[in-house]
Amino acid sequence: MLPRLHSQSDIHPTVLVFLQQLEANGFTGDIETQYSSRLAVATDNSVYQKLPQAVVHPKTTHDVQLIGQLANQDKFSNVTFSPRGGGTGTNGQSLTSGVVIDLSRHMNKVLEINEDEGWVRVQTGIVKDALNDAVRPFGYFFSPDLSTSNRATLGGMVNTDASGQGSLKYGKTSDHVLSLQAVFADGSLLESSESVDVLSEGTFAKQAVEIARQVCTSQQALINEKFPPLNRFLTGYDLKNAYQADDDTFDFTRILCGAEAL
Ligand SMILES: Cc1cc2nc3c(=O)[nH]c(=O)nc-3n(C[C@H](O)[C@H](O)[C@H](O)COP(=O)(O)OP(=O)(O)OC[C@H]3O[C@@H](n4cnc5c(N)ncnc54)[C@H](O)[C@@H]3O)c2cc1C
C-alpha cells in the first residue's frame, strides 16, 4: 500500500512518486510532507531559509541506502537531498528545496563501547553531549569541544570536521575518527577502514576511493606546496594528510571528515 502523503500543491509530483516508491521499496523510517514538518527544517543556525519538499527520517543504514539507490534512477535525477543532524550549521549547509534526510530522530544510538581499547561505535545522529554522557562512566570523553554540543550530531561534526576551544590540545573531529561507514549517492556502502578491494566495481564508493587515492598520490608535491602548515588545518577534503608516503598508506576517512565544505 502506498503511504498517505500530505499532497501539498507546491510539492513536485516527481518527489511524491519518489516518496511513494521509497515506502514501497521497504523504507522503514518516517516520511513527512506536511507543512509543519517541512517548516521545522527550513532553517538552521544561518540567516538562510529554504522550504524543503519533504523530510525523511531513516531508521537504519539500509533505509539511507534505499534513498540513494532510488535517487540514482534517471527518472529521479531532479530530486535533490541534504542530510541534516542538529541543524546548528551556520552557513545553511543542511537546507535544501529538495528532500531533507534527518538522521537525528532515529539513528542516534551508541552501538558499542570498548573500554579497554578506548573507542566507541555510534550511529551518525547521536548528539555530542549524549555521547559523552554514555562514555563518562568509563572515564572517557569525545574531545572536540564545540559550543553547540547539546544539539550538534556526530554526523554534522564529521561533515564539518568540527572543533572548538581546546582544539590545539585535543584536535578536531577527524583526529578522533577511526573509521566511518558512509552511504554514497548511489546507495553504495563504504567502511572507510576496509580495503577498497571489498567494494563492488562501478559503485560511487569504489570510484571515490580510487580517484581520491590517485589524486593524493600523483599530485602529492602540488598538494604539499598549496596546503599551508596550520595548527587547526582547513575544513574540506584533507588531501594533504590522507596519503602517507612513508608507508604508502591512504586513509579515506580523512577525505570524508570535513567533506561538506567543497
Ligand atoms: C552558536 C554556534 C556555535 C558554534 N560553534 C562551533 C564550534 O565551536 N566549532 C565548530 O566546529 N562548529 C561550531 N558551530 C557550527 C556547527 O555547530 C557545527 O558545524 C556542528 O558540527 C554541526 O552539527 P549538526 O549536527 O548541527 O549539523 P547540521 O547543521 O545539521 O549539518 C551541517 C552539515 O553536515 C551535514 N550533515 C549533517 N548530518 C550528516 C550526516 N549524518 N551525514 C552526512 N552529512 C551530514 C549537513 O548536510 C550539513 O552540510 C557553531 C554553530 C553555532 C550556531
The ligand as an SDF file (V2000), in Angstrom:
LIG
                    3D

 53 58  0  0  0  0  0  0  0  0999 V2000
   26.4640   29.3840   18.1500 C   0  0  0  0  0  0  0  0  0  0  0  0
   27.2290   28.3740   17.3370 C   0  0  0  0  0  0  0  0  0  0  0  0
   28.4510   27.9540   17.7610 C   0  0  0  0  0  0  0  0  0  0  0  0
   29.1970   27.0350   17.0030 C   0  0  0  0  0  0  0  0  0  0  0  0
   30.4060   26.6630   17.4810 N   0  0  0  0  0  0  0  0  0  0  0  0
   31.1510   25.8000   16.7700 C   0  0  0  0  0  0  0  0  0  0  0  0
   32.4390   25.4220   17.2690 C   0  0  0  0  0  0  0  0  0  0  0  0
   32.8600   25.8310   18.3370 O   0  0  0  0  0  0  0  0  0  0  0  0
   33.1820   24.6080   16.4830 N   0  0  0  0  0  0  0  0  0  0  0  0
   32.7050   24.1310   15.2890 C   0  0  0  0  0  0  0  0  0  0  0  0
   33.4200   23.4020   14.6350 O   0  0  0  0  0  0  0  0  0  0  0  0
   31.4770   24.4370   14.8380 N   0  0  0  0  0  0  0  0  0  0  0  0
   30.7020   25.2720   15.5330 C   0  0  0  0  0  0  0  0  0  0  0  0
   29.4490   25.6050   15.0630 N   0  0  0  0  0  0  0  0  0  0  0  0
   28.9660   25.0510   13.7990 C   0  0  0  0  0  0  0  0  0  0  0  0
   28.1040   23.7560   13.9830 C   0  0  0  0  0  0  0  0  0  0  0  0
   27.6080   23.6730   15.2890 O   0  0  0  0  0  0  0  0  0  0  0  0
   28.9500   22.5500   13.6930 C   0  0  0  0  0  0  0  0  0  0  0  0
   29.3290   22.5680   12.3520 O   0  0  0  0  0  0  0  0  0  0  0  0
   28.2370   21.2140   14.0040 C   0  0  0  0  0  0  0  0  0  0  0  0
   29.2100   20.1930   13.9380 O   0  0  0  0  0  0  0  0  0  0  0  0
   27.1290   20.8890   13.0480 C   0  0  0  0  0  0  0  0  0  0  0  0
   26.4610   19.7050   13.5040 O   0  0  0  0  0  0  0  0  0  0  0  0
   24.9240   19.4670   13.1870 P   0  0  0  0  0  0  0  0  0  0  0  0
   24.5600   18.0840   13.6170 O   0  0  0  0  0  0  0  0  0  0  0  0
   24.1040   20.5610   13.7710 O   0  0  0  0  0  0  0  0  0  0  0  0
   24.9250   19.5530   11.6090 O   0  0  0  0  0  0  0  0  0  0  0  0
   23.9030   20.2750   10.6160 P   0  0  0  0  0  0  0  0  0  0  0  0
   23.8890   21.7470   10.8350 O   0  0  0  0  0  0  0  0  0  0  0  0
   22.6010   19.5710   10.6730 O   0  0  0  0  0  0  0  0  0  0  0  0
   24.6050   19.9620    9.2400 O   0  0  0  0  0  0  0  0  0  0  0  0
   25.8780   20.5000    8.9490 C   0  0  0  0  0  0  0  0  0  0  0  0
   26.3890   19.8490    7.6740 C   0  0  0  0  0  0  0  0  0  0  0  0
   26.6000   18.4650    7.8970 O   0  0  0  0  0  0  0  0  0  0  0  0
   25.7920   17.6870    7.0130 C   0  0  0  0  0  0  0  0  0  0  0  0
   25.3510   16.5200    7.7830 N   0  0  0  0  0  0  0  0  0  0  0  0
   24.6540   16.5280    8.9470 C   0  0  0  0  0  0  0  0  0  0  0  0
   24.4840   15.2840    9.3940 N   0  0  0  0  0  0  0  0  0  0  0  0
   25.0760   14.4580    8.4890 C   0  0  0  0  0  0  0  0  0  0  0  0
   25.2340   13.0490    8.3840 C   0  0  0  0  0  0  0  0  0  0  0  0
   24.7310   12.2250    9.3090 N   0  0  0  0  0  0  0  0  0  0  0  0
   25.9020   12.5510    7.3240 N   0  0  0  0  0  0  0  0  0  0  0  0
   26.4100   13.3760    6.3870 C   0  0  0  0  0  0  0  0  0  0  0  0
   26.2980   14.7170    6.4250 N   0  0  0  0  0  0  0  0  0  0  0  0
   25.6380   15.2490    7.4620 C   0  0  0  0  0  0  0  0  0  0  0  0
   24.6880   18.6050    6.5560 C   0  0  0  0  0  0  0  0  0  0  0  0
   24.1860   18.2570    5.2780 O   0  0  0  0  0  0  0  0  0  0  0  0
   25.4160   19.9320    6.5070 C   0  0  0  0  0  0  0  0  0  0  0  0
   26.1630   20.0370    5.3160 O   0  0  0  0  0  0  0  0  0  0  0  0
   28.6830   26.5170   15.7930 C   0  0  0  0  0  0  0  0  0  0  0  0
   27.4110   26.9180   15.3750 C   0  0  0  0  0  0  0  0  0  0  0  0
   26.6960   27.8260   16.1270 C   0  0  0  0  0  0  0  0  0  0  0  0
   25.3430   28.2450   15.6490 C   0  0  0  0  0  0  0  0  0  0  0  0
  1  2  1  0
  2  3  1  0
  2 52  2  0
  3  4  2  0
  4  5  1  0
  4 50  1  0
  5  6  2  0
  6  7  1  0
  6 13  1  0
  7  8  2  0
  7  9  1  0
  9 10  1  0
 10 11  2  0
 10 12  1  0
 12 13  2  0
 13 14  1  0
 14 15  1  0
 14 50  1  0
 15 16  1  0
 16 17  1  0
 16 18  1  0
 18 19  1  0
 18 20  1  0
 20 21  1  0
 20 22  1  0
 22 23  1  0
 23 24  1  0
 24 25  2  0
 24 26  1  0
 24 27  1  0
 27 28  1  0
 28 29  2  0
 28 30  1  0
 28 31  1  0
 31 32  1  0
 32 33  1  0
 33 34  1  0
 33 48  1  0
 34 35  1  0
 35 36  1  0
 35 46  1  0
 36 37  1  0
 36 45  1  0
 37 38  2  0
 38 39  1  0
 39 40  1  0
 39 45  2  0
 40 41  1  0
 40 42  2  0
 42 43  1  0
 43 44  2  0
 44 45  1  0
 46 47  1  0
 46 48  1  0
 48 49  1  0
 50 51  2  0
 51 52  1  0
 52 53  1  0
M  END
$$$$
